[in-house]
């Protein structure tokens, strides 16, 4: 049987794509290529051997994605893998980015949540090295 083998892309709507792209580059280090997107290659995985993309469904009434953007509830949330969650949160705090004070630590990583300028809640995940 033919099947899906991974996530090929993540696409977001934006009221001001140029400004939002600049915010992601400045605050999360996501630099856009000439084609207008960013490519994350598995050779960049940090720490090594933690490469994985999770795909999951949540109930329509979930609050996990936050309160929603002004135009209605947020339909999706992106989980960004990061190399140093504490350092990134310090940078984002200094830049005035809204950060949820709630944190989670699990046996597979540390989690935090921030909000971009258009009201999208983002999940930041620092994987822990494999046992």
PAZAPA-4460 file (N, C-alpha, C; in steps of 0.05 Angstrom, whole numbers, plus 32768, in hexadecimal, padded with zeros to 4 digits):
% residues 131
    n_x    n_y    n_z   ca_x   ca_y   ca_z    c_x    c_y    c_z   seq   type   mol
   8011   7FE8   8000   8000   8000   8000   8012   8019   8000     1      X     A
   800B   802C   7FF0   8019   8046   7FF0   8012   8054   800A     2      X     A
   8025   8064   8015   8020   8071   802E   8030   808B   8030     3      X     A
   8029   809B   8044   8038   80B3   804A   8052   80AB   8059     4      X     A
   8068   80B8   8052   8081   80B1   805F   808C   80C7   8071     5      X     A
   807F   80DE   8072   8089   80F4   8083   807A   810E   807D     6      X     A
   8081   8123   808A   8076   813D   8086   8088   814B   8071     7      X     A
   807C   8152   805B   808B   815F   8046   808C   817D   8048     8      X     A
   807A   8189   8057   807A   81A6   805A   8065   81AF   806E     9      X     A
   8069   81C8   8077   8056   81D5   8089   8050   81F0   807C    10      X     A
   8037   81F7   8079   8030   820F   806C   801D   821F   807D    11      X     A
   8023   8239   8081   8013   824A   8092   8007   8261   8082    12      X     A
   7FEF   8269   808A   7FE3   8281   807F   7FEF   8299   808E    13      X     A
   7FF2   82AF   8081   7FFC   82C7   808F   7FEF   82E0   8083    14      X     A
   7FE7   82F3   8095   7FDC   830C   808B   7FF1   831D   807E    15      X     A
   800A   831A   8087   8021   8329   807C   8039   8316   807A    16      X     A
   803A   8306   8064   804E   82F1   8062   806B   82FC   8064    17      X     A
   8071   8313   8059   808C   831E   805B   8094   8324   8078    18      X     A
   8082   8331   8086   8088   8339   80A2   808A   8320   80B3    19      X     A
   8078   830C   80AF   8079   82F4   80BF   8092   82E3   80B9    20      X     A
   809A   82E2   80A0   80B3   82D5   8098   80CB   82E1   80A6    21      X     A
   80CB   82FC   80A6   80E1   830A   80B4   80E2   8304   80D2    22      X     A
   80CA   8302   80DE   80C8   82FC   80FB   80D4   82E0   8100    23      X     A
   80CC   82CC   80F0   80D6   82B1   80F3   80F4   82AF   80EF    24      X     A
   80FF   82BE   80DC   811C   82BF   80D8   812A   82CB   80EF    25      X     A
   8120   82E2   80F9   812D   82F0   810F   812B   82E1   8129    26      X     A
   8114   82D6   812F   8110   82CA   814A   8114   82AC   814C    27      X     A
   8110   829E   8136   8114   8281   8137   812A   8277   8124    28      X     A
   8136   8289   8116   814C   8281   8104   8144   8272   80EC    29      X     A
   812B   8274   80E4   8121   8266   80CC   8125   8279   80B4    30      X     A
   813B   8274   80A5   8142   8284   808E   8134   8279   8075    31      X     A
   8127   828A   8066   8119   8281   804E   812D   8280   8037    32      X     A
   8129   826B   8026   8139   8268   800E   812C   8279   7FF7    33      X     A
   8139   8279   7FE0   812F   8289   7FC9   8112   8280   7FC1    34      X     A
   810B   8267   7FC6   80F1   825E   7FBE   80DB   8267   7FD2    35      X     A
   80E3   8274   7FE8   80CF   827E   7FFB   80C9   826D   8013    36      X     A
   80D8   8257   8016   80D4   8245   802C   80EE   823D   8039    37      X     A
   80ED   822D   804E   8105   8223   805B   8105   8205   805A    38      X     A
   811C   81F9   8057   811F   81DC   8056   812F   81D3   806E    39      X     A
   8124   81C1   807D   8132   81B6   8095   813A   8199   808D    40      X     A
   8154   8195   808B   815F   817B   8083   8165   816A   809C    41      X     A
   8160   8150   809B   8164   813F   80B2   8182   813E   80BA    42      X     A
   8194   8145   80A8   81B0   8146   80AF   81B5   815B   80C5    43      X     A
   81A2   816E   80C8   81A5   8183   80DC   819A   817C   80F7    44      X     A
   8191   8162   80FB   8184   815B   8114   8196   815F   812C    45      X     A
   818B   816B   8140   819A   8170   8159   8188   8169   8170    46      X     A
   8190   8159   8183   81A7   8148   8182   81A4   8131   816E    47      X     A
   81BB   8125   8167   81BA   8110   8153   81A9   80F9   815C    48      X     A
   819D   80EB   814A   818B   80D4   814D   8170   80DA   815A    49      X     A
   8169   80F4   815A   814E   80FA   8165   813B   8102   814F    50      X     A
   8142   80FF   8136   8132   8107   8120   8117   80FA   811F    51      X     A
   8102   8109   811E   80E7   80FF   811D   80D4   8116   8118    52      X     A
   80BF   8112   8109   80AA   8125   8106   8090   8118   810F    53      X     A
   8082   8125   8121   8069   811A   812C   8052   8126   811D    54      X     A
   803E   8116   8117   8025   811F   810B   800F   8116   811D    55      X     A
   7FFE   8128   8126   7FEA   8121   813A   7FD0   8131   8135    56      X     A
   7FBA   8125   813D   7FA0   8133   813C   7F97   813A   8159    57      X     A
   7F8A   8151   815B   7F7F   815A   8175   7F61   815F   8172    58      X     A
   7F52   815D   8188   7F35   8163   8187   7F31   8180   817E    59      X     A
   7F1A   8185   8171   7F14   81A0   8167   7F14   81B4   817D    60      X     A
   7F0D   81AC   8196   7F0B   81BF   81AC   7F24   81C1   81BD    61      X     A
   7F3B   81B7   81B3   7F54   81B7   81C2   7F5C   81D4   81C9    62      X     A
   7F68   81D7   81E0   7F74   81F0   81E8   7F92   81EF   81E5    63      X     A
   7F9D   81D9   81DC   7FB9   81D5   81DA   7FC6   81E9   81C6    64      X     A
   7FB7   81F1   81B2   7FC1   8204   819E   7FBF   8221   81A8    65      X     A
   7FB5   8226   81C0   7FB2   8241   81CA   7F96   824B   81C4    66      X     A
   7F92   8265   81CB   7F77   8271   81C8   7F6F   8276   81AB    67      X     A
   7F81   8276   8199   7F7A   827B   817D   7F81   8297   8174    68      X     A
   7F83   829A   815A   7F89   82B4   814E   7F70   82C5   814D    69      X     A
   7F72   82DF   8148   7F5A   82F0   8148   7F44   82E8   8135    70      X     A
   7F4C   82DB   811F   7F38   82D4   810B   7F2A   82B9   8111    71      X     A
   7F31   82AC   8127   7F24   8293   812E   7F38   8280   813A    72      X     A
   7F30   8268   8141   7F42   8255   814E   7F59   824D   813B    73      X     A
   7F6F   8248   8147   7F87   823F   8137   7F82   8223   812F    74      X     A
   7F84   821D   8115   7F7E   8202   810B   7F95   81EF   810C    75      X     A
   7FAD   81F9   810F   7FC5   81E8   8110   7FDA   81F5   8122    76      X     A
   7FED   81E5   812C   8003   81F0   813B   801C   81E1   8132    77      X     A
   8032   81F0   812E   804B   81E4   8126   805D   81E0   813E    78      X     A
   8069   81C9   813F   807D   81C2   8153   8098   81C5   8145    79      X     A
   80A8   81D8   8150   80C3   81DD   8145   80D8   81D0   8157    80      X     A
   80E9   81BF   814B   80FF   81B3   815A   8114   81C9   815E    81      X     A
   811F   81CB   8176   8133   81E0   817B   814C   81D2   8188    82      X     A
   8163   81DF   8186   817B   81D4   8190   8181   81DC   81AD    83      X     A
   8176   81F2   81B7   817B   81FB   81D2   8162   820C   81DB    84      X     A
   814F   81FF   81E6   8135   820B   81ED   8139   8223   8201    85      X     A
   8149   821F   8215   814D   8235   8229   8159   824E   821C    86      X     A
   816E   824A   820C   817B   8260   81FF   8168   826E   81EB    87      X     A
   8158   825E   81DC   8145   826A   81CA   8130   827A   81D9    88      X     A
   8126   826F   81EF   8111   827E   81FE   811D   8298   8209    89      X     A
   8136   8298   8211   8143   82B1   821B   8144   82C5   8204    90      X     A
   814B   82BC   81EC   814C   82CE   81D5   8130   82D9   81CF    91      X     A
   811C   82C8   81CF   8101   82D0   81C9   80F6   82E3   81DE    92      X     A
   80FD   82DF   81F7   80F5   82F1   820D   8101   830C   8208    93      X     A
   811A   830D   8201   8128   8327   81FC   811C   8335   81E4    94      X     A
   8111   8326   81D1   8105   8332   81B9   80E7   8339   81BE    95      X     A
   80DD   8334   81D6   80C1   833B   81DC   80AC   8328   81D0    96      X     A
   80B4   830F   81C9   80A2   82FC   81BF   8090   82F1   81D5    97      X     A
   8076   82EF   81D1   8065   82E4   81E6   806B   82C6   81EA    98      X     A
   8071   82BF   8204   8078   82A4   820B   8065   829A   8220    99      X     A
   805A   8282   821C   8049   8275   822F   805B   826D   8247   100      X     A
   8053   8274   8260   8064   826D   8277   8065   824F   827C   101      X     A
   8051   8240   8271   8050   8223   8276   8067   8215   8267   102      X     A
   8074   8202   8273   8089   81F2   8267   8082   81D5   826D   103      X     A
   808C   81C4   825B   8089   81A7   8260   80A3   8199   825B   104      X     A
   80AA   8186   826C   80C1   8175   8269   80B7   8158   8267   105      X     A
   80BF   814A   8253   80B8   812E   824F   80D1   811E   824B   106      X     A
   80CE   8104   824B   80E6   80F3   8247   80F0   80F5   822B   107      X     A
   80E2   8102   8219   80EB   8106   81FD   80F1   8123   81F6   108      X     A
   80F1   8135   820A   80F8   8150   8204   80EB   8165   8216   109      X     A
   80F3   817E   8211   80E8   8195   821F   80D7   81A6   820C   110      X     A
   80C2   81B1   8216   80AE   81C0   8206   80A8   81DB   8211   111      X     A
   80A3   81EE   81FF   809A   8209   8206   8089   8213   81EE   112      X     A
   807A   8229   81F4   8068   8233   81DF   806B   8252   81DD   113      X     A
   806B   825C   81C5   806D   8279   81C0   8058   8280   81AB   114      X     A
   8054   829A   81A7   8040   82A4   8194   804D   82B6   8180   115      X     A
   8048   82B2   8166   8054   82C3   8152   8043   82DD   8150   116      X     A
   804C   82F1   8140   803E   830B   813F   8022   8309   8133   117      X     A
   801B   82F4   8126   8000   82F1   811B   7FEE   82E1   812D   118      X     A
   7FF7   82DA   8145   7FE7   82CB   8159   7FE9   82AD   8157   119      X     A
   7FFA   82A2   8147   7FFD   8285   8145   800E   827A   815C   120      X     A
   8003   8267   816A   8012   825A   8180   8025   8245   8174   121      X     A
   803E   8245   817C   8052   8233   8172   805D   8223   818A   122      X     A
   8063   8209   8185   806E   81F8   8199   808C   81F5   8193   123      X     A
   809D   81F9   81A7   80BA   81F5   81A4   80C1   81DC   81B4   124      X     A
   80D1   81CB   81A7   80D8   81B1   81B3   80F6   81AD   81B1   125      X     A
   8103   81A8   81C7   811F   81A0   81C7   8120   8183   81CE   126      X     A
   8125   8171   81B9   8127   8155   81BF   813E   814F   81D2   127      X     A
   813A   813A   81E1   8150   8131   81F3   8160   811B   81E4   128      X     A
   8179   8118   81E9   8189   8103   81DC   817D   80E8   81E2   129      X     A
   817F   80D6   81CF   8175   80BB   81D2   8184   80AD   81E9   130      X     A
   8176   809C   81F7   8183   808D   820D   8195   8078   8201   131      X     A
***
